[in-house]
Amino acid sequence: MRAWGTIAVGLFAESAYAGGASGLLFGGGLSQLIVQTTGVLATFLFVFTTALILFKTIDVLMGLRVSEHEETVGLDIGEHGMIAYPDFDVPA
């Protein structure tokens, strides 16, 4: 949603409210839209790359997933030593 808001500035900006820049739909051409889209893409690439490096590092050092047994039984038992929903049938 925030990406759309940033790109929308390149479409709907009016020079009276945007410091002299107009969006595509108000006669400003593609320049402002290109600037806004470039900003969104640069932010996406930075965050994606940083998160990928971080998660791969965590996966190598300690792992991101729990064991298959903990997935089946539930993390409440492994983390807290008790069943959070006693009415549910828990596999052994």
C-alpha positions as CSV (number, residue, x, y, z in Angstrom):
1,M,0.0,0.0,0.0
2,R,2.8,2.4,0.8
3,A,4.4,1.6,-2.6
4,W,1.2,2.6,-4.3
5,G,1.1,5.8,-2.4
6,T,4.7,6.7,-3.4
7,I,4.0,5.8,-7.1
8,A,0.7,7.7,-7.0
9,V,2.7,10.9,-6.3
10,G,4.2,10.5,-9.8
11,L,0.7,10.2,-11.3
12,F,-1.3,12.7,-9.3
13,A,1.1,15.4,-8.0
14,E,0.0,19.0,-8.7
15,S,2.7,21.6,-9.0
16,A,0.9,23.9,-6.6
17,Y,1.2,21.3,-3.8
18,A,4.3,19.3,-4.8
19,G,7.0,22.0,-4.8
20,G,6.7,22.7,-8.6
21,A,6.6,19.0,-9.7
22,S,3.6,17.7,-11.6
23,G,2.6,14.1,-12.0
24,L,1.8,12.4,-15.3
25,L,-1.9,13.1,-15.1
26,F,-1.4,16.8,-14.5
27,G,0.9,17.4,-17.4
28,G,4.2,16.7,-15.8
29,G,5.3,13.9,-18.1
30,L,7.0,10.7,-17.1
31,S,9.9,12.2,-15.1
32,Q,8.2,12.3,-11.7
33,L,6.7,8.9,-12.2
34,I,10.1,7.5,-13.1
35,V,11.7,9.1,-10.0
36,Q,8.9,7.7,-7.7
37,T,9.0,4.2,-9.3
38,T,12.8,4.1,-9.0
39,G,12.6,5.0,-5.3
40,V,10.1,2.1,-4.7
41,L,12.3,-0.4,-6.6
42,A,15.5,0.7,-4.9
43,T,13.8,0.3,-1.5
44,F,12.4,-3.1,-2.4
45,L,15.8,-4.3,-3.7
46,F,17.6,-3.1,-0.5
47,V,15.1,-4.6,1.9
48,F,14.9,-7.9,-0.1
49,T,18.6,-8.3,-0.3
50,T,19.2,-7.4,3.3
51,A,16.5,-9.8,4.5
52,L,17.7,-12.6,2.3
53,I,21.3,-12.3,3.7
54,L,19.9,-12.1,7.3
55,F,17.6,-15.1,7.0
56,K,20.3,-17.2,5.2
57,T,22.8,-16.3,7.9
58,I,20.3,-17.3,10.7
59,D,19.4,-20.5,8.8
60,V,23.1,-21.5,8.6
61,L,23.9,-20.6,12.2
62,M,20.9,-21.9,14.1
63,G,18.2,-22.9,11.6
64,L,14.9,-21.2,11.0
65,R,12.6,-24.3,11.4
66,V,11.7,-26.4,14.3
67,S,11.9,-30.2,14.2
68,E,9.3,-32.2,12.4
69,H,8.1,-33.7,15.8
70,E,7.6,-30.1,17.2
71,E,5.6,-29.2,14.1
72,T,3.4,-32.2,14.7
73,V,3.0,-31.9,18.4
74,G,2.9,-28.1,18.5
75,L,5.3,-25.5,19.8
76,D,3.3,-24.9,23.0
77,I,4.7,-28.1,24.5
78,G,8.3,-27.5,23.3
79,E,8.4,-23.8,24.4
80,H,6.2,-23.8,27.5
81,G,5.9,-27.4,28.6
82,M,2.1,-27.5,28.4
83,I,-0.8,-27.7,26.0
84,A,-2.4,-24.3,25.2
85,Y,-5.6,-25.9,24.0
86,P,-6.3,-29.0,26.0
87,D,-9.5,-29.8,24.1
88,F,-7.5,-30.5,21.0
89,D,-6.4,-34.0,20.3
90,V,-2.6,-34.0,20.4
91,P,-0.7,-36.7,18.5
92,A,2.0,-38.5,20.5
